[in-house]
C-alpha cells in the first residue's frame, strides 16, 4: 500500500487543521491505520490509531479530547481532525498502515507548525 499525507500547514495556538492520508495500491480496509508525529530532535511518537472497520480508536494522552481520527474505506482515506492546537503539536505528521502480519507501511509526512 502507498500512502500520501496532506493538509499540514501553519496555524496559531488554539486553531484547527485536518490532515488527510490517501491510500492506493491495496485494499484499504485490510489495514489498521494510524498517525504518528516527529518533532525536531525527538523520536517519532504515536498520535492516534483506528481499526480496520473504523469502530475502534486509540489516542495518545497528549491529544485525547482534541484530535479525532476517522477513515473512509470506500474512498481509501484516513483523516485526523486536530482542534485546540498547541505549540507542542508542532511536528511532521505521518500516516501509517499496518496489515494483519503487523507489517508497517509509511507515507511521506506533512508538516504541522503551531505558532504561539
C-alpha positions as CSV (number, residue, x, y, z in Angstrom):
1,X,0.0,0.0,0.0
2,X,1.2,3.5,-0.8
3,X,0.3,6.4,1.5
4,X,0.3,10.2,0.9
5,X,-0.4,12.6,3.7
6,X,-1.5,16.1,3.2
7,X,-3.2,19.0,4.9
8,X,-0.4,20.3,7.1
9,X,0.4,24.0,7.5
10,X,0.9,26.9,9.8
11,X,-1.8,27.6,12.4
12,X,-2.0,29.7,15.6
13,X,-2.4,28.3,19.0
14,X,-6.0,27.2,19.5
15,X,-6.6,26.7,15.8
16,X,-7.6,23.7,13.9
17,X,-6.3,21.6,11.0
18,X,-7.4,18.5,9.2
19,X,-4.9,16.0,7.9
20,X,-5.7,13.5,5.2
21,X,-3.9,10.4,4.1
22,X,-4.8,8.9,0.7
23,X,-4.0,5.2,0.2
24,X,-3.5,3.3,-3.0
25,X,-2.3,0.0,-4.3
26,X,-4.1,-2.4,-2.0
27,X,-7.4,-3.0,-0.2
28,X,-7.6,-0.2,2.3
29,X,-9.9,-2.0,4.7
30,X,-7.3,-4.7,5.2
31,X,-5.2,-2.3,7.2
32,X,-5.3,-0.8,10.6
33,X,-4.3,2.9,10.3
34,X,-2.6,5.4,12.4
35,X,-1.0,8.8,12.7
36,X,2.4,9.4,14.2
37,X,4.5,12.5,14.5
38,X,8.1,13.5,14.9
39,X,9.2,16.8,16.3
40,X,12.7,18.2,15.7
41,X,15.3,16.3,17.8
42,X,12.7,13.9,19.1
43,X,11.7,10.3,18.2
44,X,8.6,9.5,16.3
45,X,5.7,9.1,18.6
46,X,2.2,7.6,18.3
47,X,-0.7,10.0,17.9
48,X,-3.8,8.1,17.1
49,X,-5.0,4.8,15.5
50,X,-8.1,3.4,14.1
51,X,-9.2,-0.2,13.4
52,X,-10.0,-1.7,10.0
53,X,-13.7,-1.1,10.3
54,X,-13.4,2.3,11.9
55,X,-15.2,1.3,15.1
56,X,-12.2,1.2,17.4
57,X,-9.9,4.1,18.0
58,X,-7.0,4.9,20.3
59,X,-5.3,8.2,21.2
60,X,-2.2,9.3,22.9
61,X,-2.9,11.0,26.1
62,X,-1.4,14.2,24.8
63,X,-4.1,14.6,22.1
64,X,-7.1,12.9,23.7
65,X,-10.1,15.1,23.5
66,X,-8.6,17.4,20.9
67,X,-7.8,15.1,17.9
68,X,-10.3,12.8,16.1
69,X,-9.2,10.1,13.8
70,X,-11.5,8.7,11.2
71,X,-11.4,6.7,8.0
72,X,-13.5,6.2,4.8
73,X,-12.8,2.8,3.4
74,X,-14.7,3.5,0.2
75,X,-12.6,6.5,-0.5
76,X,-9.4,4.9,0.9
77,X,-8.8,7.9,3.1
78,X,-7.7,8.4,6.6
79,X,-8.2,11.7,8.4
80,X,-7.1,13.4,11.5
81,X,-9.1,16.4,12.8
82,X,-6.9,18.5,15.1
83,X,-8.5,21.1,17.3
84,X,-7.2,23.3,20.1
85,X,-3.7,23.0,18.7
86,X,-0.7,23.8,20.9
87,X,2.9,24.7,20.0
88,X,3.9,21.3,21.3
89,X,1.8,19.7,18.5
90,X,4.4,21.1,16.0
91,X,5.9,18.2,14.1
92,X,5.9,16.3,10.9
93,X,2.9,14.0,10.9
94,X,3.0,10.6,9.2
95,X,0.2,8.2,8.4
96,X,0.8,4.5,9.0
97,X,-0.8,1.3,7.7
98,X,-0.4,-2.0,9.4
99,X,-1.6,-5.3,7.9
100,X,-2.6,-8.5,9.6
101,X,1.0,-9.6,9.8
102,X,1.9,-6.4,11.6
103,X,4.0,-5.1,8.7
104,X,4.1,-1.3,8.7
105,X,3.9,1.0,5.8
106,X,4.7,4.7,5.9
107,X,3.9,7.7,3.7
108,X,5.8,10.9,3.5
109,X,4.9,13.2,6.2
110,X,3.2,16.6,6.3
111,X,4.5,19.5,8.4
112,X,2.3,21.0,11.1
113,X,3.5,24.2,12.7
114,X,1.6,25.8,15.6
115,X,2.7,29.3,16.5
116,X,2.4,30.7,20.0
